[in-house]
């Protein structure tokens, strides 16, 4: 039992750190303005709605909190990789 809570806590801490990095990268991109910033802003909002829907569906179908956090981390890492490129 303690092991599962510890694992969830560690994954959540990693998610927080990774999300913080993505926020910084997005703020930098948005501050430059222009078409790329507008596209990123739209993408950011649509991704958040989609991710919340996926998390709700996973939870409603019996998914665990750890699975939800891992799903968010996967998307956040992909965003970080994409934003670091451009």
FIKOLZA-1660 file (N, C-alpha, C; in steps of 0.1 Angstrom, whole numbers, plus 5000, padded with zeros to 4 digits):
% residues 86
   i   px   py   pz ch aa at
   1 5008 4988 5000  A  X  N
   1 5000 5000 5000  A  X CA
   1 5009 5013 5000  A  X  C
   2 5019 5013 5009  A  X  N
   2 5027 5025 5009  A  X CA
   2 5035 5026 4996  A  X  C
   3 5039 5015 4991  A  X  N
   3 5046 5015 4978  A  X CA
   3 5038 5022 4967  A  X  C
   4 5025 5019 4966  A  X  N
   4 5017 5025 4956  A  X CA
   4 5015 5040 4958  A  X  C
   5 5014 5044 4970  A  X  N
   5 5013 5058 4973  A  X CA
   5 5026 5065 4970  A  X  C
   6 5037 5059 4973  A  X  N
   6 5050 5065 4971  A  X CA
   6 5052 5067 4956  A  X  C
   7 5048 5056 4948  A  X  N
   7 5050 5057 4933  A  X CA
   7 5041 5068 4927  A  X  C
   8 5029 5069 4932  A  X  N
   8 5020 5079 4927  A  X CA
   8 5025 5093 4931  A  X  C
   9 5030 5094 4943  A  X  N
   9 5036 5107 4947  A  X CA
   9 5048 5111 4938  A  X  C
  10 5057 5102 4935  A  X  N
  10 5068 5104 4927  A  X CA
  10 5064 5108 4913  A  X  C
  11 5055 5101 4907  A  X  N
  11 5050 5104 4894  A  X CA
  11 5044 5118 4894  A  X  C
  12 5036 5121 4904  A  X  N
  12 5030 5134 4904  A  X CA
  12 5040 5145 4906  A  X  C
  13 5051 5143 4913  A  X  N
  13 5061 5153 4915  A  X CA
  13 5068 5155 4901  A  X  C
  14 5071 5144 4894  A  X  N
  14 5077 5145 4881  A  X CA
  14 5068 5153 4871  A  X  C
  15 5055 5150 4872  A  X  N
  15 5046 5157 4864  A  X CA
  15 5046 5172 4867  A  X  C
  16 5047 5176 4879  A  X  N
  16 5047 5190 4883  A  X CA
  16 5060 5196 4877  A  X  C
  17 5071 5190 4878  A  X  N
  17 5083 5196 4873  A  X CA
  17 5083 5197 4858  A  X  C
  18 5079 5186 4852  A  X  N
  18 5078 5187 4837  A  X CA
  18 5068 5197 4832  A  X  C
  19 5057 5198 4839  A  X  N
  19 5047 5208 4835  A  X CA
  19 5052 5222 4836  A  X  C
  20 5060 5224 4847  A  X  N
  20 5065 5237 4849  A  X CA
  20 5075 5241 4838  A  X  C
  21 5082 5231 4833  A  X  N
  21 5091 5234 4821  A  X CA
  21 5083 5237 4809  A  X  C
  22 5073 5230 4807  A  X  N
  22 5064 5233 4795  A  X CA
  22 5058 5246 4796  A  X  C
  23 5054 5250 4808  A  X  N
  23 5048 5264 4809  A  X CA
  23 5058 5274 4805  A  X  C
  24 5070 5273 4810  A  X  N
  24 5081 5282 4806  A  X CA
  24 5083 5283 4791  A  X  C
  25 5084 5271 4785  A  X  N
  25 5086 5271 4771  A  X CA
  25 5075 5277 4763  A  X  C
  26 5062 5275 4768  A  X  N
  26 5051 5281 4761  A  X CA
  26 5050 5296 4763  A  X  C
  27 5053 5300 4775  A  X  N
  27 5053 5315 4778  A  X CA
  27 5063 5322 4768  A  X  C
  28 5075 5315 4767  A  X  N
  28 5085 5321 4757  A  X CA
  28 5080 5322 4743  A  X  C
  29 5073 5311 4739  A  X  N
  29 5068 5311 4725  A  X CA
  29 5056 5321 4724  A  X  C
  30 5047 5322 4734  A  X  N
  30 5036 5331 4733  A  X CA
  30 5041 5345 4733  A  X  C
  31 5052 5348 4740  A  X  N
  31 5057 5362 4742  A  X CA
  31 5062 5367 4728  A  X  C
  32 5066 5358 4720  A  X  N
  32 5071 5362 4706  A  X CA
  32 5060 5367 4697  A  X  C
  33 5048 5363 4700  A  X  N
  33 5036 5367 4692  A  X CA
  33 5036 5361 4679  A  X  C
  34 5027 5365 4670  A  X  N
  34 5026 5361 4657  A  X CA
  34 5018 5348 4655  A  X  C
  35 5017 5343 4643  A  X  N
  35 5009 5331 4640  A  X CA
  35 5013 5319 4648  A  X  C
  36 5026 5317 4650  A  X  N
  36 5030 5305 4658  A  X CA
  36 5025 5306 4672  A  X  C
  37 5025 5318 4678  A  X  N
  37 5019 5320 4692  A  X CA
  37 5004 5317 4692  A  X  C
  38 4997 5322 4682  A  X  N
  38 4983 5320 4681  A  X CA
  38 4980 5305 4680  A  X  C
  39 4987 5298 4672  A  X  N
  39 4986 5284 4670  A  X CA
  39 4988 5276 4683  A  X  C
  40 4999 5280 4690  A  X  N
  40 5002 5274 4703  A  X CA
  40 4992 5276 4713  A  X  C
  41 4986 5288 4713  A  X  N
  41 4975 5291 4723  A  X CA
  41 4963 5282 4721  A  X  C
  42 4959 5281 4708  A  X  N
  42 4948 5273 4705  A  X CA
  42 4951 5258 4708  A  X  C
  43 4963 5254 4705  A  X  N
  43 4967 5240 4708  A  X CA
  43 4966 5237 4723  A  X  C
  44 4972 5246 4730  A  X  N
  44 4972 5245 4745  A  X CA
  44 4958 5243 4751  A  X  C
  45 4949 5251 4746  A  X  N
  45 4935 5250 4752  A  X CA
  45 4929 5237 4748  A  X  C
  46 4930 5233 4735  A  X  N
  46 4923 5221 4730  A  X CA
  46 4930 5209 4737  A  X  C
  47 4943 5209 4739  A  X  N
  47 4949 5198 4745  A  X CA
  47 4945 5196 4760  A  X  C
  48 4943 5207 4767  A  X  N
  48 4938 5206 4781  A  X CA
  48 4924 5200 4781  A  X  C
  49 4915 5204 4772  A  X  N
  49 4902 5199 4772  A  X CA
  49 4902 5184 4769  A  X  C
  50 4910 5180 4759  A  X  N
  50 4911 5166 4755  A  X CA
  50 4917 5158 4766  A  X  C
  51 4928 5163 4773  A  X  N
  51 4934 5155 4783  A  X CA
  51 4925 5153 4795  A  X  C
  52 4917 5163 4798  A  X  N
  52 4907 5162 4809  A  X CA
  52 4897 5151 4806  A  X  C
  53 4892 5151 4793  A  X  N
  53 4883 5141 4789  A  X CA
  53 4888 5127 4790  A  X  C
  54 4901 5126 4785  A  X  N
  54 4907 5113 4786  A  X CA
  54 4909 5108 4801  A  X  C
  55 4912 5117 4809  A  X  N
  55 4914 5114 4823  A  X CA
  55 4901 5110 4829  A  X  C
  56 4890 5117 4826  A  X  N
  56 4877 5114 4831  A  X CA
  56 4872 5100 4826  A  X  C
  57 4874 5097 4813  A  X  N
  57 4871 5085 4808  A  X CA
  57 4878 5073 4814  A  X  C
  58 4891 5075 4816  A  X  N
  58 4900 5065 4822  A  X CA
  58 4895 5062 4837  A  X  C
  59 4892 5073 4844  A  X  N
  59 4887 5071 4858  A  X CA
  59 4874 5064 4858  A  X  C
  60 4865 5068 4849  A  X  N
  60 4851 5062 4849  A  X CA
  60 4852 5048 4845  A  X  C
  61 4862 5044 4837  A  X  N
  61 4863 5030 4833  A  X CA
  61 4872 5022 4842  A  X  C
  62 4875 5027 4854  A  X  N
  62 4882 5019 4864  A  X CA
  62 4897 5021 4864  A  X  C
  63 4902 5031 4857  A  X  N
  63 4916 5034 4857  A  X CA
  63 4920 5039 4871  A  X  C
  64 4933 5038 4873  A  X  N
  64 4939 5042 4886  A  X CA
  64 4944 5057 4885  A  X  C
  65 4946 5063 4897  A  X  N
  65 4952 5076 4897  A  X CA
  65 4966 5076 4890  A  X  C
  66 4973 5065 4893  A  X  N
  66 4986 5064 4887  A  X CA
  66 4986 5064 4871  A  X  C
  67 4976 5057 4866  A  X  N
  67 4974 5057 4851  A  X CA
  67 4971 5070 4846  A  X  C
  68 4963 5078 4853  A  X  N
  68 4959 5091 4849  A  X CA
  68 4971 5100 4849  A  X  C
  69 4979 5100 4860  A  X  N
  69 4991 5108 4860  A  X CA
  69 5001 5104 4849  A  X  C
  70 5003 5091 4847  A  X  N
  70 5012 5087 4836  A  X CA
  70 5007 5092 4823  A  X  C
  71 4994 5092 4820  A  X  N
  71 4989 5097 4808  A  X CA
  71 4992 5112 4806  A  X  C
  72 4990 5120 4817  A  X  N
  72 4994 5134 4816  A  X CA
  72 5009 5136 4814  A  X  C
  73 5017 5128 4821  A  X  N
  73 5031 5129 4819  A  X CA
  73 5036 5126 4805  A  X  C
  74 5029 5116 4798  A  X  N
  74 5033 5113 4785  A  X CA
  74 5030 5125 4775  A  X  C
  75 5019 5131 4777  A  X  N
  75 5016 5143 4769  A  X CA
  75 5025 5155 4772  A  X  C
  76 5028 5157 4785  A  X  N
  76 5036 5168 4789  A  X CA
  76 5050 5166 4783  A  X  C
  77 5056 5154 4784  A  X  N
  77 5069 5152 4778  A  X CA
  77 5069 5154 4763  A  X  C
  78 5059 5150 4756  A  X  N
  78 5058 5152 4742  A  X CA
  78 5058 5167 4739  A  X  C
  79 5050 5175 4747  A  X  N
  79 5050 5189 4745  A  X CA
  79 5063 5195 4747  A  X  C
  80 5070 5191 4757  A  X  N
  80 5084 5196 4761  A  X CA
  80 5093 5194 4749  A  X  C
  81 5093 5182 4744  A  X  N
  81 5101 5178 4732  A  X CA
  81 5098 5187 4720  A  X  C
  82 5086 5188 4717  A  X  N
  82 5082 5196 4706  A  X CA
  82 5085 5211 4707  A  X  C
  83 5083 5216 4719  A  X  N
  83 5086 5231 4722  A  X CA
  83 5101 5233 4722  A  X  C
  84 5109 5224 4726  A  X  N
  84 5124 5226 4726  A  X CA
  84 5129 5227 4712  A  X  C
  85 5123 5220 4703  A  X  N
  85 5127 5220 4689  A  X CA
  85 5126 5234 4683  A  X  C
  86 5114 5240 4685  A  X  N
  86 5111 5252 4678  A  X CA
  86 5109 5263 4687  A  X  C
% end
